[in-house]
Amino acid sequence: MEEDIAHLEEPTLFVWGDKDRVASSAIGEYLARRMSDGHLTINRDAGHMPQLDQPEAAAAAVNSFLGASDRR
């Protein structure tokens, strides 16, 4: 999967929880770095499903990312 991700050219946002016990944020950092336009936001006090643990923070990150993508 990581080779496929490296070839994606679309702007991509990974939203990660800082308390994720399934996959550490280091994995998100690695994946975002492998992409030409990969981005990572780490939500505080969120686990493996940050959109459920911290929905407002996850939504704000996505909205901010989409707004920035409109200006590209």
OpenMM code with the backbone's topology and positions (N, CA, C; nanometers):
from openmm import Vec3, app, unit

residues = "MET GLU GLU ASP ILE ALA HIS LEU GLU GLU PRO THR LEU PHE VAL TRP GLY ASP LYS ASP ARG VAL ALA SER SER ALA ILE GLY GLU TYR LEU ALA ARG ARG MET SER ASP GLY HIS LEU THR ILE ASN ARG ASP ALA GLY HIS MET PRO GLN LEU ASP GLN PRO GLU ALA ALA ALA ALA ALA VAL ASN SER PHE LEU GLY ALA SER ASP ARG ARG".split()
positions = [
    Vec3(0.0814, -0.1188, 0.0000),
    Vec3(0.0000, 0.0000, 0.0000),
    Vec3(0.0861, 0.1257, 0.0000),
    Vec3(0.1986, 0.1237, 0.0700),
    Vec3(0.2772, 0.2465, 0.0803),
    Vec3(0.3325, 0.2900, -0.0548),
    Vec3(0.3628, 0.1961, -0.1440),
    Vec3(0.4100, 0.2346, -0.2775),
    Vec3(0.2978, 0.3001, -0.3573),
    Vec3(0.1752, 0.2481, -0.3440),
    Vec3(0.0615, 0.3086, -0.4117),
    Vec3(0.0371, 0.4502, -0.3608),
    Vec3(0.0453, 0.4670, -0.2313),
    Vec3(0.0245, 0.5992, -0.1723),
    Vec3(0.1296, 0.6980, -0.2218),
    Vec3(0.2510, 0.6536, -0.2358),
    Vec3(0.3599, 0.7415, -0.2792),
    Vec3(0.3337, 0.7992, -0.4173),
    Vec3(0.2543, 0.7309, -0.4985),
    Vec3(0.2282, 0.7772, -0.6352),
    Vec3(0.1046, 0.8651, -0.6469),
    Vec3(0.0278, 0.8796, -0.5408),
    Vec3(-0.0898, 0.9669, -0.5464),
    Vec3(-0.0450, 1.1118, -0.5568),
    Vec3(-0.1009, 1.1842, -0.6500),
    Vec3(-0.0641, 1.3239, -0.6685),
    Vec3(-0.1665, 1.4203, -0.6115),
    Vec3(-0.2817, 1.3694, -0.5727),
    Vec3(-0.3862, 1.4548, -0.5166),
    Vec3(-0.3498, 1.4971, -0.3753),
    Vec3(-0.3822, 1.6202, -0.3381),
    Vec3(-0.3607, 1.6614, -0.1990),
    Vec3(-0.4380, 1.5669, -0.1066),
    Vec3(-0.3710, 1.5180, -0.0043),
    Vec3(-0.4300, 1.4189, 0.0849),
    Vec3(-0.4027, 1.4573, 0.2294),
    Vec3(-0.5074, 1.4502, 0.3105),
    Vec3(-0.4948, 1.4803, 0.4525),
    Vec3(-0.5163, 1.3539, 0.5334),
    Vec3(-0.4227, 1.3251, 0.6224),
    Vec3(-0.4377, 1.2185, 0.7209),
    Vec3(-0.4741, 1.2856, 0.8535),
    Vec3(-0.5836, 1.2433, 0.9136),
    Vec3(-0.6237, 1.2945, 1.0448),
    Vec3(-0.5979, 1.1819, 1.1438),
    Vec3(-0.5078, 1.2064, 1.2378),
    Vec3(-0.4607, 1.1014, 1.3292),
    Vec3(-0.4897, 1.1422, 1.4733),
    Vec3(-0.5102, 1.0458, 1.5577),
    Vec3(-0.5252, 1.0712, 1.7003),
    Vec3(-0.3941, 1.0508, 1.7728),
    Vec3(-0.3620, 1.1392, 1.8649),
    Vec3(-0.2341, 1.1267, 1.9370),
    Vec3(-0.2327, 1.0099, 2.0353),
    Vec3(-0.3484, 0.9519, 2.0619),
    Vec3(-0.3558, 0.8386, 2.1531),
    Vec3(-0.3942, 0.7100, 2.0795),
    Vec3(-0.3690, 0.7068, 1.9502),
    Vec3(-0.3993, 0.5889, 1.8693),
    Vec3(-0.3103, 0.4731, 1.9132),
    Vec3(-0.3716, 0.3659, 1.9619),
    Vec3(-0.2950, 0.2494, 2.0065),
    Vec3(-0.2890, 0.1411, 1.8987),
    Vec3(-0.3552, 0.1642, 1.7853),
    Vec3(-0.3520, 0.0685, 1.6747),
    Vec3(-0.2383, 0.1034, 1.5788),
    Vec3(-0.2260, 0.2317, 1.5482),
    Vec3(-0.1227, 0.2789, 1.4550),
    Vec3(-0.0709, 0.4127, 1.5061),
    Vec3(0.0552, 0.4185, 1.5385),
    Vec3(0.1111, 0.5413, 1.5961),
    Vec3(0.1135, 0.6543, 1.4933),
    Vec3(0.1197, 0.7752, 1.5422),
    Vec3(0.1232, 0.8916, 1.4527),
    Vec3(0.2489, 0.8916, 1.3661),
    Vec3(0.3515, 0.8176, 1.4069),
    Vec3(0.4723, 0.8063, 1.3238),
    Vec3(0.4388, 0.7437, 1.1885),
    Vec3(0.3410, 0.6557, 1.1858),
    Vec3(0.2986, 0.5955, 1.0592),
    Vec3(0.2345, 0.7013, 0.9708),
    Vec3(0.1487, 0.7845, 1.0287),
    Vec3(0.0877, 0.8934, 0.9526),
    Vec3(0.1915, 0.9904, 0.9001),
    Vec3(0.2890, 1.0224, 0.9835),
    Vec3(0.3967, 1.1117, 0.9403),
    Vec3(0.4727, 1.0512, 0.8233),
    Vec3(0.5021, 0.9247, 0.8319),
    Vec3(0.5746, 0.8550, 0.7256),
    Vec3(0.4946, 0.8567, 0.5954),
    Vec3(0.3661, 0.8218, 0.6039),
    Vec3(0.2820, 0.8185, 0.4838),
    Vec3(0.2695, 0.9565, 0.4209),
    Vec3(0.2476, 1.0585, 0.5013),
    Vec3(0.2346, 1.1944, 0.4476),
    Vec3(0.3637, 1.2393, 0.3791),
    Vec3(0.4772, 1.2041, 0.4372),
    Vec3(0.6074, 1.2408, 0.3774),
    Vec3(0.6312, 1.1702, 0.2449),
    Vec3(0.5780, 1.0500, 0.2301),
    Vec3(0.5996, 0.9725, 0.1076),
    Vec3(0.5233, 1.0308, -0.0110),
    Vec3(0.4230, 1.1106, 0.0160),
    Vec3(0.3382, 1.1654, -0.0901),
    Vec3(0.3908, 1.3008, -0.1358),
    Vec3(0.3604, 1.3353, -0.2606),
    Vec3(0.4043, 1.4650, -0.3105),
    Vec3(0.3255, 1.5790, -0.2465),
    Vec3(0.2022, 1.5516, -0.2044),
    Vec3(0.1204, 1.6562, -0.1424),
    Vec3(0.0427, 1.5982, -0.0245),
    Vec3(0.1143, 1.5250, 0.0613),
    Vec3(0.0523, 1.4644, 0.1784),
    Vec3(0.0618, 1.5556, 0.2993),
    Vec3(-0.0427, 1.5552, 0.3792),
    Vec3(-0.0494, 1.6397, 0.4983),
    Vec3(-0.1011, 1.5560, 0.6144),
    Vec3(-0.0614, 1.5942, 0.7331),
    Vec3(-0.1024, 1.5223, 0.8534),
    Vec3(-0.1418, 1.6220, 0.9596),
    Vec3(-0.2534, 1.5945, 1.0235),
    Vec3(-0.2903, 1.6680, 1.1435),
    Vec3(-0.3124, 1.5649, 1.2528),
    Vec3(-0.2631, 1.5965, 1.3704),
    Vec3(-0.2766, 1.5047, 1.4839),
    Vec3(-0.3691, 1.5687, 1.5863),
    Vec3(-0.4794, 1.5011, 1.6118),
    Vec3(-0.5777, 1.5525, 1.7070),
    Vec3(-0.5441, 1.5053, 1.8476),
    Vec3(-0.5434, 1.5987, 1.9400),
    Vec3(-0.5145, 1.5677, 2.0799),
    Vec3(-0.6317, 1.4941, 2.1433),
    Vec3(-0.5977, 1.4050, 2.2343),
    Vec3(-0.6968, 1.3281, 2.3106),
    Vec3(-0.7898, 1.2470, 2.2207),
    Vec3(-0.7359, 1.1988, 2.1093),
    Vec3(-0.8135, 1.1149, 2.0188),
    Vec3(-0.7377, 0.9852, 1.9954),
    Vec3(-0.8135, 0.8788, 1.9761),
    Vec3(-0.7538, 0.7490, 1.9508),
    Vec3(-0.7524, 0.7156, 1.8026),
    Vec3(-0.7810, 0.5898, 1.7722),
    Vec3(-0.7723, 0.5401, 1.6353),
    Vec3(-0.8818, 0.5980, 1.5452),
    Vec3(-0.9863, 0.6486, 1.6046),
    Vec3(-1.0953, 0.7070, 1.5261),
    Vec3(-1.1169, 0.8520, 1.5702),
    Vec3(-1.0274, 0.9416, 1.5296),
    Vec3(-1.0358, 1.0792, 1.5771),
    Vec3(-1.1652, 1.1495, 1.5378),
    Vec3(-1.2263, 1.1056, 1.4282),
    Vec3(-1.3523, 1.1675, 1.3866),
    Vec3(-1.4649, 1.1373, 1.4852),
    Vec3(-1.4505, 1.0306, 1.5626),
    Vec3(-1.5497, 0.9987, 1.6658),
    Vec3(-1.5075, 1.0525, 1.8022),
    Vec3(-1.3779, 1.0456, 1.8321),
    Vec3(-1.3279, 1.0903, 1.9623),
    Vec3(-1.3296, 1.2421, 1.9764),
    Vec3(-1.2930, 1.3105, 1.8712),
    Vec3(-1.2859, 1.4575, 1.8712),
    Vec3(-1.3469, 1.5089, 1.7394),
    Vec3(-1.4788, 1.4933, 1.7222),
    Vec3(-1.5395, 1.5264, 1.5922),
    Vec3(-1.5218, 1.6722, 1.5505),
    Vec3(-1.5272, 1.7640, 1.6471),
    Vec3(-1.5127, 1.9053, 1.6106),
    Vec3(-1.3720, 1.9342, 1.5592),
    Vec3(-1.2717, 1.8794, 1.6244),
    Vec3(-1.1331, 1.9011, 1.5816),
    Vec3(-1.1073, 1.8350, 1.4466),
    Vec3(-1.1610, 1.7161, 1.4269),
    Vec3(-1.1426, 1.6471, 1.2989),
    Vec3(-1.2108, 1.7253, 1.1864),
    Vec3(-1.3322, 1.7729, 1.2120),
    Vec3(-1.4037, 1.8504, 1.1110),
    Vec3(-1.3314, 1.9808, 1.0794),
    Vec3(-1.2785, 2.0461, 1.1815),
    Vec3(-1.2041, 2.1707, 1.1593),
    Vec3(-1.0803, 2.1458, 1.0739),
    Vec3(-1.0113, 2.0351, 1.0987),
    Vec3(-0.8921, 2.0023, 1.0196),
    Vec3(-0.9294, 1.9779, 0.8737),
    Vec3(-1.0365, 1.9033, 0.8513),
    Vec3(-1.0804, 1.8744, 0.7150),
    Vec3(-1.1266, 2.0017, 0.6456),
    Vec3(-1.2053, 2.0826, 0.7138),
    Vec3(-1.2534, 2.2078, 0.6536),
    Vec3(-1.1380, 2.3006, 0.6193),
    Vec3(-1.0404, 2.3111, 0.7071),
    Vec3(-0.9242, 2.3941, 0.6807),
    Vec3(-0.8458, 2.3417, 0.5603),
    Vec3(-0.8278, 2.2114, 0.5550),
    Vec3(-0.7569, 2.1498, 0.4432),
    Vec3(-0.8303, 2.1728, 0.3121),
    Vec3(-0.9607, 2.1542, 0.3133),
    Vec3(-1.0387, 2.1748, 0.1897),
    Vec3(-1.0348, 2.3207, 0.1468),
    Vec3(-1.0385, 2.4122, 0.2425),
    Vec3(-1.0284, 2.5543, 0.2085),
    Vec3(-0.8935, 2.5871, 0.1475),
    Vec3(-0.7878, 2.5285, 0.2004),
    Vec3(-0.6544, 2.5507, 0.1452),
    Vec3(-0.6428, 2.4889, 0.0072),
    Vec3(-0.7086, 2.3743, -0.0145),
    Vec3(-0.7029, 2.3079, -0.1454),
    Vec3(-0.7712, 2.3922, -0.2525),
    Vec3(-0.8755, 2.4672, -0.2146),
    Vec3(-0.9452, 2.5523, -0.3102),
    Vec3(-0.8551, 2.6632, -0.3620),
    Vec3(-0.7561, 2.7018, -0.2833),
    Vec3(-0.6688, 2.8127, -0.3226),
    Vec3(-0.5480, 2.7665, -0.4031),
    Vec3(-0.5332, 2.6369, -0.4225),
    Vec3(-0.4153, 2.5853, -0.4955),
    Vec3(-0.4316, 2.6015, -0.6423),
] * unit.nanometer
topology = app.Topology()
chain = topology.addChain("A")
for resn in residues:
    res = topology.addResidue(resn, chain)
    for name in ("N", "CA", "C"):
        topology.addAtom(name, app.Element.getBySymbol(name[0]), res)
